[in-house]
Amino acid sequence: MLVLPTELTHEQAGACCRMLAQALRSQPEGAVVADAGALVRFDSSALAVLLECRREALALGKTFSVSRLPARLRELGALYGVAELLPAAP
């Protein structure tokens, strides 16, 4: 499981994306779940990070889903038209 930090804004996005991509590549499981439950302070960069994780997972032949996505981030995803790309984890 990939775990997002408590703060994920433009300032942290690059480093966070690299860290999560490395963790994703090292996971042997075919199903990748990103846990967004710790997110407290974030901006639309959090969506960009999740979408990049999804892209990486799909490129590796894995599935991707998100657990505990904060309501505000879900609303941003709907506003930008990308909510369907970030399905809820089963």
N, C-alpha and C positions, 0 to 999 in steps of 0.2 A: 504494500500500500504506500502510495505517495502522500506525504503529509505537508500541507501548505502552512506557512508560518502565520503568526498573528498579524503581522503587517506586510502588505504586499502592494506597494505603490510603484510608480515609475522608477523611483530610485533603486528599489530592490529587484525589479523585474528581471533584469539580465542575469544577475547572480542566481536568483531563485530558479530561473528557467534552466540554466546550466546544471544546477544541483539536481533538479528533478529529472532532467533528461538522463543524467548519469545513473541515477537510481532506477529509472525506468529500464534502461538497457541492461542493468544487472539482475533484474527480476526474471526468474525462469517461468513464472506463471504467464498464461496466455491472456488473462483478464487483468487489466490494470485499473485500479481504483484510486482516485485522488480524493483525499479527505480534506474538505475545505472548512471543517467545523471550527478550527482555531482562528479563522480570519476574523479580525475585529476592525482593523483599519485597512482599507483597500480602495483602489480606484479601478478604472477600466483596464488597467494593466494586468489585473488579476485574470480577467477574461483572456487576454492575449497569452498569458502564461499557460492557462488551462488548454487553450486551443493549440498551442505549440506542443504540449504534452500529448494531446490527442493525435496530432499529426505524426509525432514520433512513434506513438504506440501503433497506429495503423500501418506505418511504414515497416514496422517490425512484425507485422502480421498478428498483432494483439488487438483485443477490444479495449475500449476506454469508457469509463463512467465516473461520475462524481458523487461522493456522499457528503451529506450535511452542508450543502451549498446554502450560504446565507440568503435570506429572502431578497435583500437589496441587490445582491450580485445576480440572482436569478432574474430580477426585474431589469437590470442592465443588459443581461443577455437577451431578453425578449425585446428590449428597445433597439438593440443593435442587430436583431434578427439572427442570432446565433444560438439561442437557447436549445434548439433541437440537436445541436452538435455536442451538447454537454448533458447526456442522459443521466438520470439519477441511478445510482448503484442499486442493484437488487437487494 
